[in-house]
Amino acid sequence: MWTHEILEKIWNGENIPELWRTSILVPLYREKGDVLEYGNHRGIKPLERLLKVEEKFLDQKIREVVDMGNMQQLQEKHLEGNKNLYLAVVDLEKAYDRKLEP
């Protein structure tokens, strides 16, 4: 998936593509009323839709790696070995202002 490749490059320190700095709003007909009336359309941003697909992919991969049920076990293991443990917790539901599917 080309979106994933670009995001991977950005993650590794490359710049965000200039094209991504602006957003294109595409009117999409709602299948109700007069097609020529602007109020019968809704705006979508194609790039935003692609990024949501990528977000779901990453969410799935993260869930495969991180098992929240084992977090306590992980903490105990590091405490026993007197090792540092660094955790980052991100509330994606609040960050994206929507309910994420498990």
Phi and psi restraints in degrees (value plus and minus 20) as a CYANA .aco file:
   2 TRP   PHI     -83.3   -43.3
   2 TRP   PSI     -52.5   -12.5
   3 THR   PHI     -80.7   -40.7
   3 THR   PSI     -63.3   -23.3
   4 HIS   PHI     -82.6   -42.6
   4 HIS   PSI     -61.3   -21.3
   5 GLU   PHI     -82.9   -42.9
   5 GLU   PSI     -61.8   -21.8
   6 ILE   PHI     -86.2   -46.2
   6 ILE   PSI     -64.4   -24.4
   7 LEU   PHI     -82.8   -42.8
   7 LEU   PSI     -56.1   -16.1
   8 GLU   PHI     -84.1   -44.1
   8 GLU   PSI     -61.0   -21.0
   9 LYS   PHI     -84.6   -44.6
   9 LYS   PSI     -60.8   -20.8
  10 ILE   PHI     -83.3   -43.3
  10 ILE   PSI     -63.9   -23.9
  11 TRP   PHI     -77.5   -37.5
  11 TRP   PSI     -57.3   -17.3
  12 ASN   PHI    -105.2   -65.2
  12 ASN   PSI      -8.1    31.9
  13 GLY   PHI      87.3   127.3
  13 GLY   PSI     -21.9    18.1
  14 GLU   PHI     -98.0   -58.0
  14 GLU   PSI     142.1   182.1
  15 ASN   PHI     -96.7   -56.7
  15 ASN   PSI     135.2   175.2
  16 ILE   PHI     -89.3   -49.3
  16 ILE   PSI     113.6   153.6
  17 PRO   PHI     -75.9   -35.9
  17 PRO   PSI     118.5   158.5
  18 GLU   PHI     -76.3   -36.3
  18 GLU   PSI     -57.0   -17.0
  19 LEU   PHI     -80.0   -40.0
  19 LEU   PSI     -49.7    -9.7
  20 TRP   PHI     -96.9   -56.9
  20 TRP   PSI     -31.1     8.9
  21 ARG   PHI     -98.7   -58.7
  21 ARG   PSI     -35.1     4.9
  22 THR   PHI    -139.3   -99.3
  22 THR   PSI     132.4   172.4
  23 SER   PHI    -136.9   -96.9
  23 SER   PSI     120.0   160.0
  24 ILE   PHI    -125.4   -85.4
  24 ILE   PSI     107.0   147.0
  25 LEU   PHI    -121.5   -81.5
  25 LEU   PSI      99.2   139.2
  26 VAL   PHI    -126.8   -86.8
  26 VAL   PSI     101.6   141.6
  27 PRO   PHI     -92.7   -52.7
  27 PRO   PSI     111.8   151.8
  28 LEU   PHI    -141.5  -101.5
  28 LEU   PSI     104.5   144.5
  29 TYR   PHI     -84.6   -44.6
  29 TYR   PSI     113.9   153.9
  30 ARG   PHI    -103.3   -63.3
  30 ARG   PSI     -18.8    21.2
  31 GLU   PHI      48.7    88.7
  31 GLU   PSI       2.4    42.4
  32 LYS   PHI    -153.9  -113.9
  32 LYS   PSI     118.9   158.9
  33 GLY   PHI      53.2    93.2
  33 GLY   PSI    -185.2  -145.2
  34 ASP   PHI     -92.0   -52.0
  34 ASP   PSI     105.5   145.5
  35 VAL   PHI     -85.2   -45.2
  35 VAL   PSI     -43.5    -3.5
  36 LEU   PHI    -103.7   -63.7
  36 LEU   PSI     -30.2     9.8
  37 GLU   PHI    -107.4   -67.4
  37 GLU   PSI     104.4   144.4
  38 TYR   PHI     -80.3   -40.3
  38 TYR   PSI     -54.0   -14.0
  39 GLY   PHI     -84.9   -44.9
  39 GLY   PSI     -33.4     6.6
  40 ASN   PHI    -114.6   -74.6
  40 ASN   PSI      -3.2    36.8
  41 HIS   PHI    -142.1  -102.1
  41 HIS   PSI     135.9   175.9
  42 ARG   PHI    -145.5  -105.5
  42 ARG   PSI     128.6   168.6
  43 GLY   PHI    -108.4   -68.4
  43 GLY   PSI     115.5   155.5
  44 ILE   PHI    -146.7  -106.7
  44 ILE   PSI     134.1   174.1
  45 LYS   PHI    -134.9   -94.9
  45 LYS   PSI      87.7   127.7
  46 PRO   PHI     -74.3   -34.3
  46 PRO   PSI     -61.9   -21.9
  47 LEU   PHI     -82.8   -42.8
  47 LEU   PSI     -60.1   -20.1
  48 GLU   PHI     -81.5   -41.5
  48 GLU   PSI     -59.5   -19.5
  49 ARG   PHI     -84.2   -44.2
  49 ARG   PSI     -63.0   -23.0
  50 LEU   PHI     -81.5   -41.5
  50 LEU   PSI     -61.1   -21.1
  51 LEU   PHI     -88.4   -48.4
  51 LEU   PSI     -50.8   -10.8
  52 LYS   PHI     -86.9   -46.9
  52 LYS   PSI     -56.9   -16.9
  53 VAL   PHI     -83.2   -43.2
  53 VAL   PSI     -64.4   -24.4
  54 GLU   PHI     -83.5   -43.5
  54 GLU   PSI     -59.0   -19.0
  55 GLU   PHI     -80.5   -40.5
  55 GLU   PSI     -63.2   -23.2
  56 LYS   PHI     -84.3   -44.3
  56 LYS   PSI     -58.5   -18.5
  57 PHE   PHI     -81.9   -41.9
  57 PHE   PSI     -68.6   -28.6
  58 LEU   PHI     -84.5   -44.5
  58 LEU   PSI     -60.7   -20.7
  59 ASP   PHI     -78.7   -38.7
  59 ASP   PSI     -63.8   -23.8
  60 GLN   PHI     -82.2   -42.2
  60 GLN   PSI     -64.0   -24.0
  61 LYS   PHI     -84.7   -44.7
  61 LYS   PSI     -60.4   -20.4
  62 ILE   PHI     -84.0   -44.0
  62 ILE   PSI     -62.8   -22.8
  63 ARG   PHI     -84.4   -44.4
  63 ARG   PSI     -49.8    -9.8
  64 GLU   PHI     -88.5   -48.5
  64 GLU   PSI     -53.9   -13.9
  65 VAL   PHI    -106.8   -66.8
  65 VAL   PSI     -61.7   -21.7
  66 VAL   PHI    -121.7   -81.7
  66 VAL   PSI      97.4   137.4
  67 ASP   PHI    -127.1   -87.1
  67 ASP   PSI      89.0   129.0
  68 MET   PHI     -81.0   -41.0
  68 MET   PSI     -45.3    -5.3
  69 GLY   PHI     -86.6   -46.6
  69 GLY   PSI     -43.5    -3.5
  70 ASN   PHI    -116.7   -76.7
  70 ASN   PSI     -14.7    25.3
  71 MET   PHI     -83.7   -43.7
  71 MET   PSI     -62.5   -22.5
  72 GLN   PHI     -84.1   -44.1
  72 GLN   PSI     -61.5   -21.5
  73 GLN   PHI     -82.0   -42.0
  73 GLN   PSI     -60.8   -20.8
  74 LEU   PHI     -82.8   -42.8
  74 LEU   PSI     -63.1   -23.1
  75 GLN   PHI     -82.9   -42.9
  75 GLN   PSI     -65.6   -25.6
  76 GLU   PHI     -81.8   -41.8
  76 GLU   PSI     -61.6   -21.6
  77 LYS   PHI     -80.6   -40.6
  77 LYS   PSI     -63.0   -23.0
  78 HIS   PHI     -91.1   -51.1
  78 HIS   PSI     -54.7   -14.7
  79 LEU   PHI     -86.4   -46.4
  79 LEU   PSI     -60.6   -20.6
  80 GLU   PHI     -83.0   -43.0
  80 GLU   PSI     -59.8   -19.8
  81 GLY   PHI    -105.9   -65.9
  81 GLY   PSI     -15.7    24.3
  82 ASN   PHI      34.0    74.0
  82 ASN   PSI      21.1    61.1
  83 LYS   PHI    -126.9   -86.9
  83 LYS   PSI     132.0   172.0
  84 ASN   PHI     -94.9   -54.9
  84 ASN   PSI     123.9   163.9
  85 LEU   PHI    -151.4  -111.4
  85 LEU   PSI     104.3   144.3
  86 TYR   PHI    -133.1   -93.1
  86 TYR   PSI     104.8   144.8
  87 LEU   PHI    -142.7  -102.7
  87 LEU   PSI     125.4   165.4
  88 ALA   PHI    -145.8  -105.8
  88 ALA   PSI     105.5   145.5
  89 VAL   PHI    -136.2   -96.2
  89 VAL   PSI     105.8   145.8
  90 VAL   PHI    -139.9   -99.9
  90 VAL   PSI     105.1   145.1
  91 ASP   PHI    -108.1   -68.1
  91 ASP   PSI      72.2   112.2
  92 LEU   PHI     -87.8   -47.8
  92 LEU   PSI     -47.9    -7.9
  93 GLU   PHI     -83.5   -43.5
  93 GLU   PSI     -62.2   -22.2
  94 LYS   PHI     -95.6   -55.6
  94 LYS   PSI     -57.1   -17.1
  95 ALA   PHI     -82.1   -42.1
  95 ALA   PSI     -59.0   -19.0
  96 TYR   PHI    -124.9   -84.9
  96 TYR   PSI     -16.0    24.0
  97 ASP   PHI      32.7    72.7
  97 ASP   PSI      24.1    64.1
  98 ARG   PHI    -179.8  -139.8
  98 ARG   PSI     143.5   183.5
  99 LYS   PHI    -102.3   -62.3
  99 LYS   PSI     106.8   146.8
 100 LEU   PHI    -112.2   -72.2
 100 LEU   PSI     125.0   165.0
 101 GLU   PHI    -105.9   -65.9
 101 GLU   PSI     118.7   158.7
